[in-house]
């Protein structure tokens, strides 16, 4: 699941930015982390979800784990 910002004429993110982020998530789930990073580079700055994904990828040395199933498991809440 994911939270989405408000939509409409004063939305903080454009439809293009949302599409880029969703494409980045699809690439992440598929294990294409290089593509994920490229897409995130095109996404707006100052987004904590983007930062979280970049840190997660870096912590895994830029390669999906051998048993990658597209799920990011968190040890604590």
Secondary structure, 3 states (H helix, E strand, C coil): CCCCCCCCCCCCCCHHHHHHHHHHHHHHHHCCHHHHHHHHHHCCCCCHHHHHHHHHHHHCCCCCCCCCCCCCCCCCC
